[in-house]
Amino acid sequence: MSKKWVVYAKQPFFGPKQVIEYLGRYTHKIAISNHRLINIENNQITFDYKDYRSSGTKKEMTLDASEFIRRFSMHVLPSGFTRIRHYGILASKNKATDLNKAKAYFGLERWEKQTIKWEDIAREKLNIIPNKCPKCKRLTLEIVETIQPMRGPPCAVKPSNDF
């Protein structure tokens, strides 16, 4: 009671779209994506970021590796916690219905589940030809030997102690 209270209140959001944009930056993304990393050398990491204090202009920052890891680790969830993106309209079971309702409300494109084969990703993104043998360079890996397990799976029935 002896101290005076000073309340700081930010300007309210202009509507639900701005609220979702604001929360989206913090709830469903990782701390930093690989595409934002510009350079890593001499124990220094350079990355780009949006400076929202300057109308969202794109800027670059260089940090010592230890400082970068310190800041990154502040975004790692403790064991047992689950990311928010797995709940609500972004939960897997709700994406086909609730997410599309929200997108329709804001006039955004519908979400459609995409099926991409791992072979296509390997070719397009990683320049790896699937099933190409690194030794003979043929396009089909051939099975030369099958290694059998040393023992069978564990028994479901408890063995008796009768002798």
MDTraj code that builds the backbone (N, CA, C; nanometers):
import mdtraj as md
import numpy as np

residues = "MET SER LYS LYS TRP VAL VAL TYR ALA LYS GLN PRO PHE PHE GLY PRO LYS GLN VAL ILE GLU TYR LEU GLY ARG TYR THR HIS LYS ILE ALA ILE SER ASN HIS ARG LEU ILE ASN ILE GLU ASN ASN GLN ILE THR PHE ASP TYR LYS ASP TYR ARG SER SER GLY THR LYS LYS GLU MET THR LEU ASP ALA SER GLU PHE ILE ARG ARG PHE SER MET HIS VAL LEU PRO SER GLY PHE THR ARG ILE ARG HIS TYR GLY ILE LEU ALA SER LYS ASN LYS ALA THR ASP LEU ASN LYS ALA LYS ALA TYR PHE GLY LEU GLU ARG TRP GLU LYS GLN THR ILE LYS TRP GLU ASP ILE ALA ARG GLU LYS LEU ASN ILE ILE PRO ASN LYS CYS PRO LYS CYS LYS ARG LEU THR LEU GLU ILE VAL GLU THR ILE GLN PRO MET ARG GLY PRO PRO CYS ALA VAL LYS PRO SER ASN ASP PHE".split()
xyz = np.array([
    [0.0826, -0.1207, 0.0000],
    [0.0000, 0.0000, 0.0000],
    [0.0860, 0.1256, 0.0000],
    [0.2130, 0.1145, 0.0432],
    [0.2959, 0.2340, 0.0504],
    [0.3498, 0.2740, -0.0871],
    [0.3533, 0.1788, -0.1839],
    [0.4034, 0.2098, -0.3172],
    [0.2887, 0.2465, -0.4097],
    [0.3142, 0.3425, -0.4996],
    [0.2145, 0.3792, -0.5988],
    [0.2220, 0.2795, -0.7140],
    [0.1088, 0.2406, -0.7646],
    [0.1019, 0.1477, -0.8776],
    [0.1018, 0.2261, -1.0072],
    [0.1833, 0.1810, -1.1013],
    [0.1834, 0.2399, -1.2344],
    [0.1442, 0.1293, -1.3316],
    [0.0357, 0.1500, -1.4017],
    [-0.0136, 0.0488, -1.4950],
    [0.0195, 0.0917, -1.6361],
    [0.0850, 0.0009, -1.7106],
    [0.1150, 0.0276, -1.8506],
    [0.0234, -0.0595, -1.9348],
    [-0.0554, -0.0003, -2.0195],
    [-0.1451, -0.0764, -2.1057],
    [-0.1146, -0.0419, -2.2506],
    [-0.0879, -0.1459, -2.3290],
    [-0.0628, -0.1247, -2.4716],
    [-0.1936, -0.0938, -2.5429],
    [-0.1797, -0.0362, -2.6625],
    [-0.2964, -0.0109, -2.7445],
    [-0.3618, -0.1451, -2.7790],
    [-0.4947, -0.1562, -2.7676],
    [-0.5592, -0.2845, -2.7943],
    [-0.5455, -0.3250, -2.9413],
    [-0.5630, -0.4540, -2.9652],
    [-0.5585, -0.5027, -3.1024],
    [-0.6790, -0.4489, -3.1797],
    [-0.6657, -0.4463, -3.3110],
    [-0.7728, -0.3926, -3.3946],
    [-0.8779, -0.4967, -3.4304],
    [-0.8541, -0.6217, -3.3968],
    [-0.9530, -0.7234, -3.4289],
    [-0.8941, -0.8625, -3.4122],
    [-0.9746, -0.9650, -3.4371],
    [-0.9287, -1.1025, -3.4162],
    [-0.8134, -1.1427, -3.5077],
    [-0.8075, -1.0876, -3.6275],
    [-0.6996, -1.1248, -3.7199],
    [-0.5639, -1.0842, -3.6619],
    [-0.5559, -0.9652, -3.6047],
    [-0.4305, -0.9198, -3.5453],
    [-0.3932, -1.0016, -3.4222],
    [-0.4928, -1.0448, -3.3454],
    [-0.4663, -1.1277, -3.2276],
    [-0.4060, -1.2607, -3.2708],
    [-0.4651, -1.3224, -3.3751],
    [-0.4139, -1.4511, -3.4229],
    [-0.2739, -1.4355, -3.4800],
    [-0.2491, -1.3273, -3.5555],
    [-0.1134, -1.3035, -3.6081],
    [-0.0127, -1.2898, -3.4945],
    [-0.0484, -1.2125, -3.3926],
    [0.0413, -1.1895, -3.2794],
    [0.0713, -1.3206, -3.2064],
    [-0.0334, -1.3954, -3.1720],
    [-0.0140, -1.5212, -3.0997],
    [0.0589, -1.6244, -3.1848],
    [0.0322, -1.6232, -3.3151],
    [0.0951, -1.7186, -3.4053],
    [0.2461, -1.7081, -3.4070],
    [0.2985, -1.5884, -3.3877],
    [0.4444, -1.5702, -3.3864],
    [0.5072, -1.6405, -3.2669],
    [0.4306, -1.6641, -3.1621],
    [0.4877, -1.7187, -3.0401],
    [0.4439, -1.8618, -3.0092],
    [0.3346, -1.9082, -3.0670],
    [0.2808, -2.0364, -3.0236],
    [0.3092, -2.1532, -3.1162],
    [0.3296, -2.1312, -3.2447],
    [0.3435, -2.2455, -3.3330],
    [0.4726, -2.2477, -3.4125],
    [0.5633, -2.1614, -3.3810],
    [0.6908, -2.1614, -3.4527],
    [0.8044, -2.1961, -3.3565],
    [0.9145, -2.2432, -3.4143],
    [1.0319, -2.2671, -3.3317],
    [1.1022, -2.1335, -3.3097],
    [1.2022, -2.1326, -3.2265],
    [1.2708, -2.0084, -3.1931],
    [1.3325, -1.9422, -3.3162],
    [1.3963, -2.0208, -3.4033],
    [1.4544, -1.9661, -3.5256],
    [1.4622, -2.0770, -3.6301],
    [1.4199, -2.0460, -3.7512],
    [1.4229, -2.1440, -3.8600],
    [1.5591, -2.1424, -3.9270],
    [1.5952, -2.2550, -3.9880],
    [1.7245, -2.2649, -4.0568],
    [1.7400, -2.1611, -4.1668],
    [1.6298, -2.1261, -4.2358],
    [1.6420, -2.0314, -4.3463],
    [1.6791, -1.8904, -4.2996],
    [1.6648, -1.8629, -4.1710],
    [1.7022, -1.7310, -4.1187],
    [1.8498, -1.7217, -4.0821],
    [1.9186, -1.8371, -4.0749],
    [2.0625, -1.8358, -4.0456],
    [2.1378, -1.7935, -4.1707],
    [2.2171, -1.6894, -4.1597],
    [2.2889, -1.6350, -4.2756],
    [2.4321, -1.6858, -4.2813],
    [2.4998, -1.6837, -4.1664],
    [2.6403, -1.7215, -4.1657],
    [2.6788, -1.7776, -4.0284],
    [2.7639, -1.8810, -4.0321],
    [2.8168, -1.9392, -3.9078],
    [2.9654, -1.9605, -3.9297],
    [3.0468, -1.8767, -3.8666],
    [3.1921, -1.8946, -3.8748],
    [3.2609, -1.8167, -3.7634],
    [3.3800, -1.8627, -3.7293],
    [3.4609, -1.7996, -3.6240],
    [3.3837, -1.7809, -3.4933],
    [3.3053, -1.8841, -3.4570],
    [3.2295, -1.8801, -3.3317],
    [3.1266, -1.7668, -3.3281],
    [3.0845, -1.7213, -3.4465],
    [2.9854, -1.6144, -3.4587],
    [2.8692, -1.6648, -3.5445],
    [2.7470, -1.6298, -3.5092],
    [2.6290, -1.6686, -3.5850],
    [2.5552, -1.5425, -3.6268],
    [2.5330, -1.5317, -3.7584],
    [2.4600, -1.4178, -3.8128],
    [2.3259, -1.4677, -3.8638],
    [2.2183, -1.3971, -3.8274],
    [2.0835, -1.4355, -3.8690],
    [2.0014, -1.3103, -3.8926],
    [1.8905, -1.3261, -3.9650],
    [1.8046, -1.2107, -3.9861],
    [1.6826, -1.2185, -3.8945],
    [1.6233, -1.1038, -3.8702],
    [1.5053, -1.0955, -3.7844],
    [1.4236, -0.9741, -3.8247],
    [1.2974, -0.9719, -3.7833],
    [1.2109, -0.8567, -3.8082],
    [1.2126, -0.7679, -3.6855],
    [1.2399, -0.6422, -3.7065],
    [1.2387, -0.5456, -3.5968],
    [1.1018, -0.4784, -3.5948],
    [1.0146, -0.5232, -3.5053],
    [0.8781, -0.4720, -3.5008],
    [0.8726, -0.3295, -3.4449],
    [0.9800, -0.2850, -3.3843],
    [0.9845, -0.1461, -3.3369],
    [1.0103, -0.0502, -3.4519],
    [1.0597, -0.1035, -3.5640],
    [1.0858, -0.0229, -3.6842],
    [0.9964, -0.0700, -3.7977],
    [0.8684, -0.0808, -3.7724],
    [0.7681, -0.1190, -3.8728],
    [0.7968, -0.2535, -3.9373],
    [0.8559, -0.3463, -3.8637],
    [0.8801, -0.4810, -3.9142],
    [0.9889, -0.4903, -4.0195],
    [1.0835, -0.3957, -4.0178],
    [1.1915, -0.4017, -4.1165],
    [1.2835, -0.5195, -4.0866],
    [1.3398, -0.5770, -4.1918],
    [1.4275, -0.6931, -4.1793],
    [1.5690, -0.6452, -4.1469],
    [1.6282, -0.7021, -4.0412],
    [1.7629, -0.6633, -3.9995],
    [1.8462, -0.7879, -3.9752],
    [1.9760, -0.7689, -3.9630],
    [2.0676, -0.8798, -3.9334],
    [2.1301, -0.8588, -3.7959],
    [2.1601, -0.9700, -3.7287],
    [2.2256, -0.9636, -3.5987],
    [2.3334, -1.0717, -3.5944],
    [2.4469, -1.0395, -3.5352],
    [2.5550, -1.1357, -3.5174],
    [2.5797, -1.1525, -3.3678],
    [2.5807, -1.2785, -3.3236],
    [2.6024, -1.3087, -3.1820],
    [2.7125, -1.4129, -3.1683],
    [2.7800, -1.4122, -3.0527],
    [2.8713, -1.5215, -3.0211],
    [2.7886, -1.6493, -3.0110],
    [2.8493, -1.7611, -3.0438],
    [2.7780, -1.8891, -3.0417],
    [2.7170, -1.9164, -2.9043],
    [2.7908, -1.8872, -2.7976],
    [2.7388, -1.9144, -2.6629],
    [2.6161, -1.8282, -2.6325],
    [2.6147, -1.7036, -2.6753],
    [2.4994, -1.6155, -2.6531],
    [2.3811, -1.6612, -2.7376],
    [2.4081, -1.7032, -2.8613],
    [2.3023, -1.7535, -2.9494],
    [2.2359, -1.8769, -2.8865],
    [2.3185, -1.9697, -2.8373],
    [2.2651, -2.0916, -2.7751],
    [2.1897, -2.0573, -2.6467],
    [2.2392, -1.9606, -2.5704],
    [2.1694, -1.9192, -2.4483],
    [2.0297, -1.8668, -2.4818],
    [2.0221, -1.7794, -2.5823],
    [1.8923, -1.7239, -2.6207],
    [1.8007, -1.8310, -2.6791],
    [1.8575, -1.9199, -2.7613],
    [1.7779, -2.0263, -2.8215],
    [1.7220, -2.1194, -2.7143],
    [1.8048, -2.1539, -2.6163],
    [1.7626, -2.2494, -2.5128],
    [1.6526, -2.1926, -2.4234],
    [1.6355, -2.0613, -2.4205],
    [1.5259, -2.0026, -2.3428],
    [1.3907, -2.0385, -2.4046],
    [1.3902, -2.0838, -2.5319],
    [1.2669, -2.1199, -2.6014],
    [1.2399, -2.2698, -2.6000],
    [1.3285, -2.3486, -2.5388],
    [1.3101, -2.4930, -2.5326],
    [1.2182, -2.5250, -2.4156],
    [1.1137, -2.6027, -2.4437],
    [1.0178, -2.6357, -2.3389],
    [1.0761, -2.7365, -2.2416],
    [1.0436, -2.7238, -2.1136],
    [1.0880, -2.8231, -2.0151],
    [1.0257, -2.9592, -2.0446],
    [1.0866, -3.0645, -1.9954],
    [1.0376, -3.1997, -2.0152],
    [0.8958, -3.2122, -1.9621],
    [0.8086, -3.2750, -2.0403],
    [0.6703, -3.2946, -1.9977],
    [0.5738, -3.1899, -2.0500],
    [0.6233, -3.0781, -2.1012],
    [0.5370, -2.9746, -2.1558],
    [0.5090, -3.0053, -2.3027],
    [0.3944, -2.9625, -2.3524],
    [0.3572, -2.9837, -2.4909],
    [0.3369, -2.8481, -2.5576],
    [0.3779, -2.8390, -2.6828],
    [0.3608, -2.7122, -2.7543],
    [0.2127, -2.6845, -2.7766],
    [0.1771, -2.5574, -2.7731],
    [0.0376, -2.5166, -2.7865],
    [-0.0196, -2.5558, -2.9219],
    [0.0603, -2.5616, -3.0241],
    [0.0089, -2.5858, -3.1585],
    [-0.0623, -2.7190, -3.1715],
    [-0.0466, -2.8094, -3.0758],
    [-0.1107, -2.9393, -3.0842],
    [-0.2535, -2.9367, -3.0305],
    [-0.3047, -2.8223, -2.9921],
    [-0.4375, -2.8121, -2.9352],
    [-0.5222, -2.7162, -3.0177],
    [-0.6514, -2.7156, -2.9922],
    [-0.7407, -2.6205, -3.0557],
    [-0.7567, -2.6439, -3.2045],
    [-0.7683, -2.5351, -3.2813],
    [-0.7944, -2.5485, -3.4248],
    [-0.6758, -2.6049, -3.5007],
    [-0.5570, -2.6040, -3.4411],
    [-0.4402, -2.6578, -3.5099],
    [-0.4110, -2.8027, -3.4722],
    [-0.4914, -2.8621, -3.3861],
    [-0.4722, -3.0032, -3.3523],
    [-0.4985, -3.0876, -3.4758],
    [-0.4265, -3.1977, -3.4893],
    [-0.4377, -3.2819, -3.6086],
    [-0.5810, -3.3224, -3.6393],
    [-0.6562, -3.3600, -3.5367],
    [-0.7927, -3.4065, -3.5613],
    [-0.8860, -3.2939, -3.6039],
    [-0.8496, -3.1683, -3.5782],
    [-0.9375, -3.0559, -3.6096],
    [-0.8999, -2.9808, -3.7370],
    [-0.7841, -3.0079, -3.7909],
    [-0.7378, -2.9272, -3.9039],
    [-0.8353, -2.9256, -4.0201],
    [-0.8895, -3.0411, -4.0545],
    [-0.9761, -3.0494, -4.1724],
    [-1.1050, -2.9704, -4.1551],
    [-1.1486, -2.9473, -4.0320],
    [-1.2762, -2.8775, -4.0120],
    [-1.2583, -2.7400, -3.9492],
    [-1.2126, -2.7354, -3.8247],
    [-1.2066, -2.6084, -3.7508],
    [-1.1098, -2.5084, -3.8122],
    [-0.9937, -2.5552, -3.8556],
    [-0.8963, -2.4628, -3.9143],
    [-0.9530, -2.3996, -4.0408],
    [-1.0223, -2.4785, -4.1216],
    [-1.0797, -2.4240, -4.2446],
    [-1.1946, -2.3277, -4.2159],
    [-1.2669, -2.3491, -4.1061],
    [-1.3708, -2.2534, -4.0664],
    [-1.3062, -2.1181, -4.0321],
    [-1.1969, -2.1242, -3.9558],
    [-1.1271, -2.0005, -3.9174],
    [-1.0686, -1.9322, -4.0405],
    [-1.0102, -2.0090, -4.1318],
    [-0.9528, -1.9508, -4.2540],
    [-1.0611, -1.8875, -4.3405],
    [-1.1777, -1.9525, -4.3491],
    [-1.2888, -1.8974, -4.4271],
    [-1.3358, -1.7651, -4.3670],
    [-1.3389, -1.7581, -4.2350],
    [-1.3812, -1.6356, -4.1668],
    [-1.2921, -1.5173, -4.2039],
    [-1.1604, -1.5446, -4.2166],
    [-1.0665, -1.4380, -4.2499],
    [-1.0416, -1.4253, -4.4001],
    [-1.1126, -1.5043, -4.4803],
    [-1.0971, -1.4967, -4.6245],
    [-0.9649, -1.5536, -4.6739],
    [-0.9130, -1.6522, -4.6035],
    [-0.7850, -1.7129, -4.6409],
    [-0.8082, -1.8439, -4.7148],
    [-0.7047, -1.8891, -4.7849],
    [-0.7110, -2.0122, -4.8626],
    [-0.7297, -2.1325, -4.7712],
    [-0.8106, -2.2289, -4.8163],
    [-0.8357, -2.3510, -4.7384],
    [-0.7078, -2.4292, -4.7157],
    [-0.7017, -2.4987, -4.6026],
    [-0.5907, -2.5884, -4.5745],
    [-0.6240, -2.7247, -4.6304],
    [-0.5345, -2.7824, -4.7071],
    [-0.5511, -2.9166, -4.7611],
    [-0.4316, -2.9999, -4.7181],
    [-0.4576, -3.1217, -4.6735],
    [-0.3484, -3.2107, -4.6337],
    [-0.2696, -3.2508, -4.7577],
    [-0.1381, -3.2384, -4.7501],
    [-0.0522, -3.2754, -4.8626],
    [0.0187, -3.4059, -4.8312],
    [0.0285, -3.4887, -4.9330],
    [0.1053, -3.6121, -4.9168],
    [0.2244, -3.6030, -5.0099],
    [0.3416, -3.5998, -4.9526],
    [0.4647, -3.5918, -5.0311],
    [0.5492, -3.7128, -4.9941],
    [0.5946, -3.7834, -5.0947],
    [0.6769, -3.9013, -5.0709],
    [0.8159, -3.8580, -5.0244],
    [0.8754, -3.9376, -4.9377],
    [1.0081, -3.9049, -4.8872],
    [1.1097, -3.9040, -5.0008],
    [1.0866, -3.9863, -5.1039],
    [1.1795, -3.9912, -5.2169],
    [1.1840, -3.8563, -5.2897],
    [1.0663, -3.7932, -5.3043],
    [1.0593, -3.6626, -5.3713],
    [1.1316, -3.5557, -5.2909],
    [1.1144, -3.5587, -5.1591],
    [1.1835, -3.4610, -5.0733],
    [1.3338, -3.4817, -5.0818],
    [1.3775, -3.6084, -5.0805],
    [1.5206, -3.6381, -5.0891],
    [1.5790, -3.5842, -5.2192],
    [1.5065, -3.6032, -5.3316],
    [1.5553, -3.5543, -5.4608],
    [1.5565, -3.4023, -5.4681],
    [1.4420, -3.3392, -5.4351],
    [1.4242, -3.1959, -5.4560],
    [1.4987, -3.1098, -5.3543],
    [1.4930, -3.1475, -5.2290],
    [1.5489, -3.0620, -5.1237],
    [1.6923, -3.0975, -5.0864],
    [1.7277, -3.2267, -5.0922],
    [1.8580, -3.2701, -5.0428],
    [1.9535, -3.3173, -5.1524],
    [1.9060, -3.3212, -5.2779],
    [1.9874, -3.3698, -5.3900],
    [2.0396, -3.5110, -5.3655],
    [1.9547, -3.5941, -5.3098],
    [1.9903, -3.7337, -5.2836],
    [1.9015, -3.8199, -5.3723],
    [1.9633, -3.9129, -5.4422],
    [1.8854, -4.0053, -5.5237],
    [1.8535, -4.1259, -5.4366],
    [1.7240, -4.1469, -5.4053],
    [1.6873, -4.2584, -5.3184],
    [1.7233, -4.3923, -5.3820],
    [1.7561, -4.4871, -5.2990],
    [1.7889, -4.6243, -5.3400],
    [1.9140, -4.6346, -5.4265],
    [1.9955, -4.5316, -5.4314],
    [2.1199, -4.5394, -5.5073],
    [2.2296, -4.5887, -5.4137],
    [2.2927, -4.6956, -5.4525],
    [2.3967, -4.7539, -5.3702],
    [2.5189, -4.6624, -5.3691],
    [2.5693, -4.6253, -5.2520],
    [2.6862, -4.5377, -5.2467],
    [2.8132, -4.6062, -5.2969],
    [2.8104, -4.7375, -5.3017],
    [2.9304, -4.8116, -5.3430],
    [2.9331, -4.8374, -5.4938],
    [2.8295, -4.9028, -5.5465],
    [2.8308, -4.9398, -5.6889],
    [2.7619, -4.8380, -5.7780],
    [2.6921, -4.7378, -5.7183],
    [2.6234, -4.6299, -5.7896],
    [2.5046, -4.6770, -5.8727],
    [2.4551, -4.7991, -5.8486],
    [2.3348, -4.8460, -5.9163],
    [2.2127, -4.7860, -5.8486],
    [2.1028, -4.7804, -5.9225],
    [1.9820, -4.7178, -5.8691],
    [1.8975, -4.8092, -5.7817],
    [1.9314, -4.9337, -5.7718],
    [1.8542, -5.0228, -5.6862],
    [1.9478, -5.0908, -5.5876],
    [1.9162, -5.0740, -5.4612],
    [1.9942, -5.1432, -5.3601],
    [1.9561, -5.2903, -5.3638],
    [2.0542, -5.3747, -5.3574],
    [2.0288, -5.5173, -5.3597],
    [2.0545, -5.5751, -5.2208],
    [1.9659, -5.6654, -5.1768],
    [1.9823, -5.7314, -5.0479],
    [2.0880, -5.8403, -5.0654],
    [2.1965, -5.8276, -4.9926],
    [2.3041, -5.9260, -5.0034],
    [2.3023, -6.0227, -4.8857],
    [2.2437, -5.9806, -4.7733],
    [2.2367, -6.0673, -4.6579],
    [2.1299, -6.0155, -4.5629],
    [2.0565, -6.1056, -4.5037],
    [1.9586, -6.0696, -4.4024],
    [2.0110, -6.1193, -4.2689],
    [2.0224, -6.0300, -4.1742],
    [2.0736, -6.0658, -4.0424],
    [1.9545, -6.0960, -3.9526],
    [1.9468, -6.2185, -3.9045],
    [1.8385, -6.2603, -3.8171],
    [1.8683, -6.2151, -3.6744],
    [1.7637, -6.1861, -3.5971],
    [1.7863, -6.1468, -3.4575],
    [1.8482, -6.2615, -3.3779],
    [1.9237, -6.2258, -3.2759],
    [1.9906, -6.3256, -3.1933],
    [1.8917, -6.4038, -3.1064],
    [1.7791, -6.3437, -3.0718],
    [1.6782, -6.4114, -2.9919],
    [1.5414, -6.3618, -3.0361],
    [1.4379, -6.4311, -2.9946],
    [1.3021, -6.3932, -3.0306],
    [1.2531, -6.2782, -2.9440],
    [1.1309, -6.2334, -2.9701],
    [1.0734, -6.1257, -2.8882],
    [1.0470, -6.1750, -2.7469],
    [1.0345, -6.0852, -2.6496],
    [1.0079, -6.1274, -2.5117],
    [0.8738, -6.1996, -2.5019],
    [0.8651, -6.2934, -2.4106],
    [0.7422, -6.3718, -2.3920],
    [0.6365, -6.2874, -2.3237],
    [0.5120, -6.3061, -2.3676],
    [0.4011, -6.2361, -2.3054],
    [0.3549, -6.3103, -2.1796],
    [0.3840, -6.4404, -2.1726],
    [0.3420, -6.5224, -2.0581],
    [0.4593, -6.5347, -1.9620],
    [0.4303, -6.5130, -1.8368],
    [0.5336, -6.5237, -1.7347],
    [0.5700, -6.6701, -1.7131],
    [0.6968, -6.7087, -1.7183],
    [0.7342, -6.8487, -1.6971],
    [0.7056, -6.8910, -1.5521],
    [0.6639, -7.0162, -1.5374],
    [0.6347, -7.0642, -1.4013],
    [0.7636, -7.1061, -1.3316],
    [0.7586, -7.1145, -1.2011],
    [0.8756, -7.1529, -1.1232],
    [0.8730, -7.3023, -1.0875],
    [0.7871, -7.3808, -1.1556],
    [0.7799, -7.5241, -1.1298],
    [0.9025, -7.5935, -1.1881],
    [0.9624, -7.6831, -1.1124],
    [1.0816, -7.7537, -1.1609],
    [1.0472, -7.8931, -1.2011],
])
top = md.Topology()
chain = top.add_chain()
for i, resn in enumerate(residues, 1):
    res = top.add_residue(resn, chain, resSeq=i)
    for name in ("N", "CA", "C"):
        top.add_atom(name, md.element.get_by_symbol(name[0]), res)
traj = md.Trajectory(xyz[None], top)
